[in-house]
Amino acid sequence: MTMIDPMSHRLLKNRPDVCDRLTDQQLRVVKGIVDGLSAPQISQELGRTENTVHCHIKAIYRKLGVKNRVHLVLLFTHQEVPA
């Protein structure tokens, strides 16, 4: 289990306005998603169950108003998110 500071990720640094709305654990999940990891890979890296990671993902989508992983990555790369 590697506990990396999620804010060290270059894309997350670009959007402090968005990151301020998420918990530290949610930011770690976002980092995994932005890095292209699957939910099982994120759960293994964070030492959490896959169900917990899925709950974090749902909460992240709800808080940020995105529909899926692609929209989440677009949000952090300053690209337009499709409606």
ChimeraX attribute file (.defattr): number of C-alpha atoms within 10 A of each C-alpha:
attribute: neighborCount
match mode: 1-to-1
recipient: residues
	/A:1	10
	/A:2	8
	/A:3	9
	/A:4	12
	/A:5	11
	/A:6	20
	/A:7	17
	/A:8	10
	/A:9	15
	/A:10	12
	/A:11	18
	/A:12	21
	/A:13	14
	/A:14	14
	/A:15	15
	/A:16	12
	/A:17	10
	/A:18	15
	/A:19	19
	/A:20	10
	/A:21	13
	/A:22	17
	/A:23	12
	/A:24	14
	/A:25	13
	/A:26	19
	/A:27	21
	/A:28	23
	/A:29	24
	/A:30	25
	/A:31	23
	/A:32	20
	/A:33	19
	/A:34	19
	/A:35	13
	/A:36	13
	/A:37	15
	/A:38	13
	/A:39	19
	/A:40	15
	/A:41	15
	/A:42	24
	/A:43	20
	/A:44	15
	/A:45	17
	/A:46	19
	/A:47	13
	/A:48	13
	/A:49	14
	/A:50	17
	/A:51	12
	/A:52	12
	/A:53	24
	/A:54	16
	/A:55	12
	/A:56	20
	/A:57	19
	/A:58	14
	/A:59	14
	/A:60	22
	/A:61	15
	/A:62	11
	/A:63	12
	/A:64	15
	/A:65	11
	/A:66	19
	/A:67	15
	/A:68	12
	/A:69	15
	/A:70	13
	/A:71	19
	/A:72	19
	/A:73	21
	/A:74	15
	/A:75	18
	/A:76	19
	/A:77	15
	/A:78	11
	/A:79	10
	/A:80	9
	/A:81	13
	/A:82	9
	/A:83	6
